Amino acid sequence: MGATAIHESLGLRVQDYRCELGPGAASFTEIHQGYSIAYVRSGSFGYLAHGRAHELVAGSLLVGH
């Protein structure tokens, strides 16, 4: 997964992540280093949190910590 830094300051870092995995790819654990907000610009992916599964599609927002 490639990331491009868009902005970075003391209290805020903005990065553009590009996921190149396709359907059927092996799942992996993602760990947030702090608070994060993700916006799905295209495609979709599954997300499992606290035992509940979610499908994030284009236009979805994900808030994590």
Buried (B, 14 or more C-beta within 10 A) or exposed (E): EEEEEEEEEEEEEEEEEEEEEEEEEEEEEEEEEEEEEBEBEEEEBEBEEEEEEEEBEEEBEBEEE
